[in-house]
Every structure is written in structure tokens, then in C-alpha cells.
Amino acid sequence: MVRRLVEQRQYSERRACKLLSLSASVYRYVPKEKNDVEVIEHMMRVAESEPQWGFSLIRGRMENEGCEANKKRLHRIYKECKLPQRKRTKRRIPERVKDPIVLPIGPNITWSMDFMHDALATGRKYRTFNVMDDFNREALCIAVDTSLPAPRVIRELEQLIEWRGKPERLRMDNGPEFIAQAMKEWAATNGIEFTYIQPGRPMQNGLIERFNRTYRTEVLDAWIFESLEQVRQMSQEWMWRYNHVRPHGSLLRLSPRAFLLKCGQLPAHYTGSRAEFPTVQQDIHNTTTPRSTFTIHCA
């Protein structure tokens, strides 16, 4: 309409807009073309590097890496790229404990530790010994071996204390390695308090249990391993990403290391993480096979 007045009646653009009660800026506005190429490429890079992640984790990492796209735009692109994964069946939440876990106010106050079990492609079984700091959910140790008795557990803890500093207490279940006399004597010598959960109540150690689930989903269940060395290398690589890259919902969507630095509470004896840099000596992705590529045929 403005253009008709300008062309046919020789009105100025300003006069035509005023006559039609239309802002000149609105008339001159040219909508911007949607250019999602960079955002799509960024999202696909994250999704390919972390195939087990959903929208929330992908969005958190992209924002931490400087992506300025808002949530709605990212979610639209996420759906257009057909990245949503199959929804998992929800499990019934176990009965809550009467006394909730008290979160520490700083690092090296409470560490949680637990064991996990799995098997290689050859059928050989192995275990992992996992330790995390409850304050910033930082993975401190993932030891992998076929046997992890109490002396080995003590040796792993002593190595952690050497570079991280000594915790005030350790939370654990009632496994034979943890209730061994050697463990109790070591704790008494070092002045470390042991906090045992009630038998059959794993959620009293819920922080490490949640960590175990993430580790199993993104590592143990994601790859078929041929040797213990492959498990160790992949675990070290993943632990670095977990501590430095993976956003955590309970840590302001920051990674454990970023949260620790933001709080300015590095442990006094901190000399760098054992997972500060991946200790991968070969391309582990070329020597392991994703579980998703295998089909199990049942009779």
C-alpha cells in the first residue's frame, strides 16, 4: 500500500507511512534469513562425539562452547536433525531414605566409592573401582582389573591422596573389600572416617550410583571390549570428558572441573587430576566396536 502511494501519487515514503499510521522502520524491515548451518554442524559434532547424550546435555555443552542460539531454536534443530533417542521405560523410584545425603560444602570432605562388574567380548569378567568427590561430582578414579582386593583398593586411595589431598570421610557399601580389617586399620592410621550405608539400600550412596549409571551407559554398554587395556584406555578418555566437558545438571550446567574453578575451592594439595589429559596411546575407537552394531539372535 505504501509503495502504491509512492509510485502512483508521488507521495514521499515518510508521508505515505504517516498517512497509513505505519512506522517507517517497519516498512523498511527485511526479515533475516534463517542460517542454521553453523549451529547444525556444531550440534552434529557434539552428537557424534557423545552418541548417548540427549538434548539437555548437548545443549549444555554447546552453550559452554559459546553457542548463542536460544533453547527453542536448538530444540527445533535437534528435532529436524532427528536426534531424539528412543525413550527408555521409566523405573519405579525406590523408597527414599529418612536421612538424605548431606552434600559437602567443599572438596575433599566426602568421597563416595563403589565397584562395578562387566565382561569382555571373550567372556572374561572384570571389575571397576570408582571414586568420586561428592562436592563437584568429579571422577577421581576408575581402576579396572579382574581382581580388586582390599590391598589394591588401599593402594589406589593412597595414590589419590598423594595428588588430591586426604578426604575427611569415605562413603561406601558393605562389600567384603570395604569391611576388611586392612581397610579399617588403614582408615584409623590416616584419620579417615568410614561411612557405611545400610545393607540393601544402595540409594544411600546415590551420588556414586548415579555416576555408575552414566559410566555404564556411555562406556561399558556402548562398546565391546577385547582386552582390559581397551577398557582402561577408554575409561581414562571418558573420565577426562566427564570432568572437563560434560555439563552436569546439579552443577549449574557446568562440568565438574569448571564448577570447582568457579567456586574457587581447589584442594590445598591438588597437583592436577589423574584424568587431566587422556592417556590414550592408540586410537581406541579403531580397536573397539560399538555394541549397537551387533545383533543378538535368540532361538
MONOR-V788790 format. One record per backbone hydrogen bond with DSSP energy under -1.0 kcal/mol. NH is the residue of the N-H (numbers start at 1). CO is the residue of the C=O. E is the energy in kcal/mol with one decimal. If there is no record, write none. Layout:
[[NH CO E] [NH CO E]]
This chain:
[[5 1 -2.0] [6 2 -2.2] [7 3 -2.8] [8 4 -3.1] [9 5 -1.1] [11 5 -1.9] [16 12 -2.7] [17 13 -2.2] [18 14 -2.1] [19 15 -2.5] [20 16 -1.6] [21 18 -1.1] [22 17 -3.2] [27 23 -2.1] [28 24 -2.1] [40 36 -3.1] [41 37 -2.6] [42 38 -2.3] [43 39 -2.8] [44 40 -2.7] [45 41 -2.0] [46 42 -2.0] [47 43 -2.8] [48 44 -2.4] [49 45 -1.8] [50 46 -2.0] [53 50 -1.7] [58 54 -2.2] [59 55 -3.0] [60 56 -2.3] [61 57 -2.3] [62 58 -2.4] [63 59 -2.5] [64 60 -2.0] [65 61 -1.4] [66 63 -1.5] [67 62 -2.7] [74 70 -2.3] [75 71 -2.6] [76 72 -2.3] [77 73 -2.3] [78 74 -2.5] [79 75 -2.1] [80 76 -2.5] [81 77 -2.2] [82 79 -1.5] [83 78 -2.1] [111 169 -2.0] [112 132 -2.5] [113 171 -2.1] [114 130 -1.9] [116 128 -1.9] [118 126 -2.0] [120 124 -3.0] [121 225 -3.0] [123 120 -1.7] [126 118 -2.7] [127 145 -3.2] [128 116 -2.1] [129 143 -2.6] [130 114 -2.8] [131 141 -2.1] [132 112 -2.4] [133 138 -2.1] [134 110 -2.3] [137 133 -1.3] [140 131 -2.6] [141 131 -1.6] [143 129 -2.4] [145 127 -2.1] [153 149 -2.1] [154 150 -2.6] [155 151 -2.0] [156 152 -2.3] [157 153 -2.3] [158 154 -2.4] [159 155 -1.8] [160 156 -1.9] [161 157 -2.5] [162 158 -1.7] [163 159 -1.2] [164 160 -2.8] [165 161 -1.4] [169 109 -1.6] [170 193 -2.6] [171 111 -3.0] [172 195 -2.2] [179 175 -1.7] [184 180 -1.8] [185 181 -2.5] [186 182 -2.1] [187 183 -2.4] [188 184 -2.3] [189 185 -2.3] [190 186 -1.9] [192 187 -2.3] [193 168 -2.4] [195 170 -3.2] [197 172 -2.0] [201 198 -1.8] [204 201 -1.8] [205 202 -2.1] [206 203 -1.4] [209 205 -1.6] [210 206 -2.3] [211 207 -1.8] [212 208 -2.6] [213 209 -1.9] [214 210 -1.8] [215 211 -2.6] [216 212 -2.7] [217 213 -2.5] [218 214 -2.6] [219 215 -1.6] [220 215 -1.3] [221 216 -3.6] [223 219 -1.4] [224 289 -3.3] [231 227 -1.4] [232 228 -2.6] [233 229 -2.6] [234 230 -2.6] [235 231 -2.3] [236 232 -2.3] [237 233 -2.2] [238 234 -2.6] [239 235 -2.6] [240 236 -1.7] [241 237 -1.7] [242 238 -2.9] [243 239 -2.2] [244 240 -2.3] [245 241 -2.6] [246 241 -2.6] [248 254 -1.9] [251 248 -1.7] [253 248 -1.5] [254 251 -1.5] [257 243 -2.8] [259 255 -2.7] [260 256 -2.0] [261 257 -2.3] [262 258 -2.3] [263 259 -2.1] [265 260 -1.6] [270 267 -1.6] [271 163 -1.8] [276 273 -1.8] [284 282 -1.4] [286 283 -1.5] [287 284 -1.1] [289 224 -1.4] [291 222 -1.7] [293 290 -1.5] [294 291 -2.0]]
